[in-house]
Amino acid sequence: MSEADPTDDHAGHRARLRRRLFDGRGDSLLDHELIEYLLATAIPRRDTKPLAWALLREFGGIGGVLTADSDALSRVSGMGETSIAALKIAHAAAIRLLRDGITARPILANWQALLDYLRADMVHHAIERFRVLHLNTRNMLIRDEMMSEGSIDQAAVHVREVIRRALELGSASIILVHNHPSGDPAPSRADIQITRQIEEAGKRLGIAVHDHLVMGANGHVSLRAQGLI
C-alpha cells in the first residue's frame, strides 16, 4: 500500500502535514509534528509520532532534540543511524541559514543576527563550549572556531592559545563566546577573569576584544554591556 493511499491513517496524516508545508504554513506545525515528519523521512513505514514525543520529553524541547549529540539520541529507543541523521541534517541546515545572516554584514552592525545564530547553536548543549569569532578590520567574520570543550560546567581556556590563533588568522578583533549548560547566563568570577586576561594580552598586540557573550537557555549576558570589560 503506498504512502499516499487515503485508507492508510499514517499516510493520510503525513499527507496533511505535507500540504501544510507546501502551502507555506510550516510555522503552523507544532514541535512534535516537525520532529515527527523529519523522522518519517528516515523511517517512512512507521508511525513516528510516539518517537517524536519521546524525544521531546527526553531532551526538553525541539532545540534540545536537534542539538543533542548522536550518542545521546541513539540511547532513545527506536532511534537508529538514519533517523539520527535526519535530525542532524535539519539542525545543520538551520545553523547554516543563520550563519549566512552574519557573514554578509559587519558583525557589530548585525548584533541581533549574531545572537540568533549563537542561541540556536549553543544554548541547548549539555557541556560547556568556548568559541572565538575572529573579525577583520571591517568587523566582518573571517573565522568562527571552537577553542575548547569541557565538562558540564567548565571549559579549559588558555589565553596564549586564543591570542596565538588570532595572530595566525590576522584577526583585527575577536568576540569570545561560551555557553552555560545550567541555563543561567550570569558570568562567573572565572569568566570575568579570563576575559580580562585575554583583553589585556590582545591589547598589547593590537587585537581588540569586542565582547564576551555568555549564552544560556534563560538568555544571554554581554560582559561589555555589563561594564565587566
N, C-alpha and C positions, 0 to 999 in steps of 0.2 A: 504494500500500500504506500503510495507516495506521500511526501510531507504535505502536499497541497490538498489532499483528499479531505473534504469537509466533514467526513464521518470520523476522522481521527481527531480527538479532542486536543492532543498536543499540537498537531499541525495547524488546527484552526486557531488556537491561541497564539502560536508563533506568527501565523499569517496576520493576525490583528496587530501584534506588536510591530511587525514589519511595515504594515501600512501606515502606522503612526509615524514610524521613522521616515518613510518615503514621502509622507505628506508634510515633512518639515516640522513635526511636532515631537521630536525626540525629547525635548525638555519636559514633556508631559509624562514620560515614562518614570516610574518610581525606581528607587535604587535597586530593589530586588529584581525588577523587570530588566534593567540594564545588565545586571550580572547574569541573570537567567538566560538572556539572549546571547550574550557572549559565550557562555558555556555551551549553549545549543549549537553554536558553530563548530565546536570541537567534538561534542557527543550528541549528534542530531537525533538519535533514536531513543533518547532517554528524556524523561520529564526532569528538567533541571531546576525547577522552582524550589524543591526542598533543599537541594545543594546550595542554591543561591542564598536562601535564608540561613543555612548552617554557616556559611562563610561570613555573612554579615554579623551573626551573633558572635562568632569566634574572634573576629578582628575589629568589632565595634563600629562598623560602617563601611561605606564604599571606599573611602580613602584608605582605610586600613587594609581592605581586601586587595586593592590594586597595588599598594606599595609593599605588601608582605613579601618576604623572600620566598624563594622556591621551596626550600626545606620546610618552612612553616606551612605553606599551602599544601604540600604533599602529605602532611600529617592529618589533614581533614579527610575523613572517609569519603571516597568517591572521586577524589582529585587525582588525575594522572598527568603525564607529561603534556598531552595535547590540550587539556583544559587549563593547566597552569600557563602554557604558552599563550593561550587566547587572552588570559587576563594580563599577562606581562606585555603583550604587544599593544593592547589598548592603553596601558599606562605609558608605555614608551611613546606612543603617538601623541598622547595628551601633553606629555612633557616637551616633546619636540615642537608642538604647536606653541606652547607658552614660551619656550626658549626663543623661537623665531621673533616673538614680540619684543625681546630685549636686545636683539643683535642689530636691529636696523636703526636704532637711535641711541644717542648718548644715554648711558645709564642714569646719570643724575637728573636728566630731564624726563625720565621714564620710570620713576621710582615705583609707582603702583604696579606696573607690569612686572618689575623685578620681584616685588613681594608676592604677587600671584604665582610666579614661577617657583620661587623658593618654598612657598607654602605647599604647593602641590607635590613638590619633590622631596620635602624633608620632614614635615611635622608628624607624619604617621610612622616613622621608623622607630623600631624598638631599641635601637642603640644610638649612642651619640656619634655624630659625624661632624667633622670640621672641614670646611672647604674655603678656598680663596678665589675670589673673582679678580682677574687681572685686567686692568684697563690701560689704554694708550693715552697719549696726550690730549685726545679729543673726548676722553671718557667713554670710548667705545669698548665693548667687551672683546678681549682678544683670547682669553682662556678662562675656563671655569674648571677648577681642579679640586678633587678630594685630597686633602693632606693627611688626614688620619681618621681612623675609625676605632672607637673604643668600646667600653663596656656599656652597661645600661645607663651609667651616669657620668662617664668621663671619656675624653679622647685625648691622647697624648699629642701635645702641640709643641714643636720646637722652633723657637724664634729664628735660629740660624737657617733652618730648612725653608721657612717661609720667605725670608729675605733672599736667600740664595736662588730660589726658584724665580722670584720676581726679577732678579738681575739677569738670569738666563733668558727670560722672556722679553726683557726690555720694558717691563711694566713701568708706567709713569705713576700709577697709583693702584691701590688694592682695596677690596672690601672683604672683610672677614665675616664668615657666617658659620654658625653651628646650631644644632637643634637640642632641645631638652626633651627627652622621651617622657618625662613626667607630665608634660603638657604645660607646665608653668614656665614662661619665658624669662622670668626675673633673673638677671645675671648674678652669678656667684662672685665671691671675692676673687677666686682664681680666674674667672672670665675677665674681670676688670684688670687684674694684674698682668695677664698675658697680653691683653690688648695694648696696654701702655708700654710694655716691653717691645712689642713689635713696632708700635708707632715710633718709639724713640730710636730703634735700630734703623727703621726705614728713613727717618728724617735725616740721619747722618749721610745717607746715600742718595738723597733726593727722591725717595719713594714715599708718597703720601698714603696714609691710611684714612680713607674717607669715612669708614664706619665699621662697626662690628654689630651684626644683626643676630639676635638670638631668637630662634623660631620655636614655637610650641603650639600644641593643639588649641591652647587658650588665647593665642595671639602672638605678637612679636614685640621685641624691645630693641630699640636703636640706642646703643651706648652713646652715640654722638648727640642724639636728641635729649638723652637724659643728662647730658653735661658730664659724662664719666670719662670722656676723652677729649 
